[in-house]
Amino acid sequence: MISNGKVTSYSGQGNVVGNVVAFIFVFGLLLGSIYALSFWTLENAWIPGLAFMVLWTLAFLVAKELLGRGDTLTQQDIHGEHGEPVEPKAH
């Protein structure tokens, strides 16, 4: 990630407990979705199928949209008006 024109460490560094909790939560959703498929029968397909799709979608979206946004930057953070690099600001 770039901050004030300098490369900084990745956003997850130093957040071991939070990263482990997030991993366990998302992995639990994924395992729950797979477990829901164990109840799938020819007579009972809708409820396990819908449960699988909802849990898998939640696992995917939580990981991608909520947790995967730590390294994004806006255009103005690293580029000038016409795309040229911005000089670092002195503090």
C-alpha positions as CSV (number, residue, x, y, z in Angstrom):
1,M,0.0,0.0,0.0
2,I,1.2,3.5,-0.7
3,S,0.7,6.2,2.0
4,N,2.0,9.7,1.5
5,G,4.1,8.6,-1.4
6,K,5.8,5.8,0.5
7,V,5.3,2.1,0.4
8,T,3.9,0.8,3.7
9,S,3.5,-2.7,5.1
10,Y,0.4,-4.6,4.1
11,S,-2.8,-3.7,6.0
12,G,-3.1,-7.0,7.9
13,Q,0.2,-6.7,9.7
14,G,-0.1,-6.6,13.5
15,N,-3.8,-7.8,13.5
16,V,-3.2,-11.5,14.1
17,V,-6.2,-11.9,16.5
18,G,-8.6,-10.1,14.2
19,N,-7.3,-11.9,11.2
20,V,-7.8,-15.3,12.9
21,V,-11.3,-14.4,14.1
22,A,-12.3,-13.3,10.6
23,F,-10.8,-16.4,9.0
24,I,-12.7,-18.7,11.5
25,F,-15.9,-16.8,10.8
26,V,-15.7,-17.0,7.0
27,F,-14.4,-20.6,7.1
28,G,-17.3,-21.5,9.4
29,L,-19.7,-20.0,6.9
30,L,-18.1,-22.1,4.2
31,L,-18.2,-25.3,6.2
32,G,-21.8,-24.6,7.1
33,S,-22.7,-24.3,3.5
34,I,-21.1,-27.6,2.7
35,Y,-22.8,-29.2,5.7
36,A,-26.1,-28.0,4.5
37,L,-25.7,-30.1,1.4
38,S,-25.6,-33.2,3.5
39,F,-29.3,-32.8,4.1
40,W,-30.0,-32.8,0.3
41,T,-32.4,-35.5,-0.8
42,L,-34.7,-35.9,-3.8
43,E,-37.7,-35.2,-1.6
44,N,-36.0,-32.3,0.2
45,A,-33.9,-30.2,-2.1
46,W,-35.1,-26.6,-1.6
47,I,-34.2,-25.9,2.0
48,P,-30.7,-27.4,1.9
49,G,-30.0,-25.9,-1.5
50,L,-31.1,-22.4,-0.4
51,A,-29.2,-22.7,2.8
52,F,-26.1,-23.7,0.9
53,M,-26.4,-20.8,-1.5
54,V,-27.1,-18.2,1.2
55,L,-24.2,-19.4,3.4
56,W,-21.7,-19.7,0.5
57,T,-22.7,-16.3,-0.8
58,L,-22.2,-14.7,2.7
59,A,-18.8,-16.3,3.0
60,F,-17.8,-15.0,-0.4
61,L,-19.1,-11.5,0.1
62,V,-17.8,-11.1,3.7
63,A,-14.3,-12.1,2.5
64,K,-14.4,-10.1,-0.7
65,E,-16.3,-7.0,0.1
66,L,-15.8,-6.4,3.8
67,L,-12.4,-7.9,4.5
68,G,-10.7,-7.5,1.2
69,R,-10.8,-3.7,1.1
70,G,-7.8,-2.9,3.3
71,D,-5.4,-2.1,0.4
72,T,-7.5,0.1,-1.8
73,L,-6.7,3.7,-2.6
74,T,-8.6,6.4,-4.2
75,Q,-7.3,7.9,-7.4
76,Q,-6.3,11.2,-5.7
77,D,-4.1,9.4,-3.1
78,I,-1.4,8.5,-5.6
79,H,-2.1,10.3,-8.9
80,G,-2.5,13.9,-9.8
81,E,-5.3,15.4,-12.0
82,H,-4.0,13.9,-15.2
83,G,-2.6,10.7,-13.9
84,E,1.0,11.9,-13.2
85,P,2.6,10.7,-9.9
86,V,2.2,13.1,-6.9
87,E,5.2,14.2,-5.0
88,P,5.2,13.1,-1.3
89,K,4.1,15.8,1.1
90,A,6.6,16.9,3.7
91,H,5.3,16.8,7.3
